[in-house]
Amino acid sequence: MPTVAVKLYSVFFKFLSKHRLQNRIQTPLDESSNPYGVTTRPEESISASNPSFTDGVATKDIHIDPFTALSIRIFLPESSLSPPEQPDPKTKPKSPQQDYPNSLHHRRNSDAPPNVGVPRNDPRRTSFEGLNLRSDNNVYRGYSPLPQNCRKLPIMLQFHGGGWVSGSNESVANDFFCRRIAKLCDVIVVAVGYRLAPENKYPAAFEDGLKVLNWLGKQANLAECSKSMGSGARGVGAEFTKAEVQRHIVAAFGASIVEPWLAAHADPSRCVLLGVSCGANIADYVACKAVEAGRLLDPVKVVAQVLMYPFFLGNVPTQSEIKLANSYFYDKAMCMLAWKLFLPEEEFSLDHPAANPLIPGRGPPLKLMPPTLTVVAEHDWMRDRAIAYSEALRKVNVDAPVLEYKDAVHEFATLDMLLKTPQAQACAEDIAIWVKKYISFRGHEFSY
């Protein structure tokens, strides 16, 4: 059972959350008062971005849509400054359908990323000499794409939780979680600040998720364009001024410019989606759209997705929905309020495509979905629906393991007061083990 502290905090959390949800339902919404959109709430504790590697990860915020509040926070691990990783020709990649053990006892510690913390005068750093990657105060500035020196890392697109109506990609809890994942998985995490309900109802949050995926593809093409211009005009790896880059890019792509961190370090062909709670619904929607788009998204390729205690529902109740309706933190009554705020009144249904992943005709055939890891908690009333979705994927030969955590509650690995528990750390490590099967150049890095 959860600890006494968790039970007490759950009571306080549910009381406060239900009060806020009921106030939003009862307060008339003036749609003309905020056409720009809302991505944060006044009660949220926000963590400022920090472009220095004080804890091994540098961050920056980018506003990517001039017509809405859509923004992202990039989490760049310090391992990106290591020499480029090369595929091992002697390593034969294992089948992507290899089963992943559901037991926590099978975890293995990953090898530390090479050269993290290596002194700047160490010979292993010599390939970066003269690139001026950081200023004197350790702030990482990024630089022009230099393929012979830059280490390319996979991208993880992350969608926070909060029941559609709260949460933020800049919150203290989400910032901590994304930093942990960036270091453990050795990936660039792109946390999406999608628009919140009720100011922006369905499908705003889903459209924002897909818009960021398309933006990543555009960035990859912009980076290739700028790299070609730099190579043709001044030789491979030559620096060029910001004004020159902007002039050429504006001519070819409009007003877009290259995002230097992604241009230098991101490998869009190894893209993973990770969704937390309602963010898992967004991740699964984006995965469906990526399957439908196919080569149109090139060079972006979604190779896997991680659904952490997804916000799935359905009209026919499951056993957990009946037995655990009054569960900890996010009980059924509170979630119903959130869905009423998110879905347009005329579309409200527990079998809405945003809620139920198994309704007929929802999207592409399940057999085309990417490998999907599902994380569920023992005391989460939505757990059975998530397990059913995973079982449906496995029936059509999609690698779709389930990690179930005993004595755990909804958002046990991402909620502010639970982030530093051993169980939250173990969950992040388990995710890293599975994700590395699909993003590592060396194939599977662990033997079970």
C-alpha positions, 0 to 999 in steps of 0.5 A, a space after each residue: 500500500 502507499 505510505 501514510 504521507 502519500 495518502 495524506 497528500 492525495 487527500 489534499 491534492 484531490 480536494 484542491 484539484 476538484 475545487 479548481 476544476 469545478 470553478 473552471 466549469 462554473 466560470 463562463 469562458 470568454 473565448 475572445 479574451 484569450 485567443 492566444 492560448 494558455 500553456 501554464 497556470 498561475 499556481 504552477 511552480 515554474 523552473 527557469 531555463 538554464 543554458 549551462 551544464 550545471 547538472 549535466 543538462 542545458 536547457 532553453 525555451 523556444 516559442 515556435 508558433 506566432 499564432 498560439 502559445 505553443 512552446 518547447 523546452 530543449 534539454 541537451 545532455 552534456 554527453 552531446 559534447 563527446 566525440 561522435 558515436 559510430 555504429 559498431 560493424 561487428 555488432 549485429 542488432 537484435 530483432 526489435 521484437 525481442 521481448 522486454 522483461 516486465 520484472 524490475 529485477 532485470 534492470 541493468 545499469 547503462 554505461 556512462 556516456 563517454 567523456 562526460 566530465 572529462 577535463 577540457 585539456 584531456 586528449 579526448 576533447 581535442 576534436 572540439 578545440 577552437 569551436 568555442 562551444 561555451 562562453 566563460 560562464 559555462 553557457 552553451 551557445 551552440 554552433 554551426 553544424 559540423 558533421 565531422 565533430 558533432 555527436 548526434 543524439 536521438 530526440 525524445 518528444 515529451 508531453 507532460 500530464 495534468 489532465 488537459 487543464 494543468 501542468 506545464 513543460 516548464 514546471 519544476 516537476 517536469 523539468 526535473 523529470 526531463 533532465 533525468 530522462 535526458 541523462 539516463 537515455 542519453 537523448 535530447 528531450 524536447 518538452 512540448 508546452 501544448 495549449 490547455 483546456 478549457 481555453 483551448 478544447 480538443 483538438 488543440 493539444 493534439 494539434 500542438 503535438 503534431 505541429 512540434 513533430 512537423 517543426 522538428 522535420 523542418 528544422 532538420 531540413 533547415 540544418 541540412 540547407 545551412 550545412 550545404 551552404 556552409 560547405 559550398 561557400 567556405 569548406 566543410 565545417 566553416 563558420 558563417 555569420 548569423 546574418 548570412 544564415 538568416 538571409 539564405 534561410 529566409 529566401 528558401 523557407 520563409 522567416 524560419 532560422 536554424 535552431 543551433 542545438 538541434 542542428 548540431 546534435 539532433 538525429 531526427 531519424 531516431 525520434 521517441 515519443 514519451 507521454 505522461 498521463 494525458 500526455 500519453 494520449 497526445 503521444 499516441 495520437 502523434 504516433 498515429 499521424 506519423 504512421 499515416 504520414 510515412 515518408 512525408 515526415 522525412 528525415 523524422 522517424 518515430 522509432 518507439 513510444 513510451 506511454 506512462 499511465 495513459 489517460 485512456 477511458 471507454 464506455 464499457 467499464 473495466 474491472 479497475 475502473 469499477 474497483 479503483 474508482 476512488 483511487 489516489 490523486 486522480 480518481 474517476 470523478 476528478 478525471 470526468 471533470 477534466 474530460 468535460 473541460 477538454 472535449 467540446 460539449 457536443 463531442 463528449 463521450 468516453 469512447 471519443 477517439 481522444 479517450 479510447 484507443 481501441 474504438 473501430 476506425 480510430 486510425 491506422 492499423 495497430 500492426 503499423 504502430 511503433 514499438 510501445 512501452 506502457 507503464 502502469 501503476 497498481 492503484 491507478 483506476 485507468 490501468 486496465 484500459 492501458 493494459 488492454 491497448 498493449 495486449 492489442 498491440 502485441 496480438 499484431 506483433 508490435 513490441 509492446 511490453 507493460 511495466 506494472 509497478 506495485 503499490 504505485 499510484 497514478 503519476 508515481 514517477 512524475 508527481 512533484 512529491 514522488 519524483 525522488 522516490 526509489 520507485 520513480 528512479 527505477 521507472 526512469 531507469 527501466 524506460 531507458 533500458 527499453 528505449 535504448 533498444 531502438 535508438 542505439 547505434 550499437 544495437 541492444 546494449 543490455 543482455 537480460 
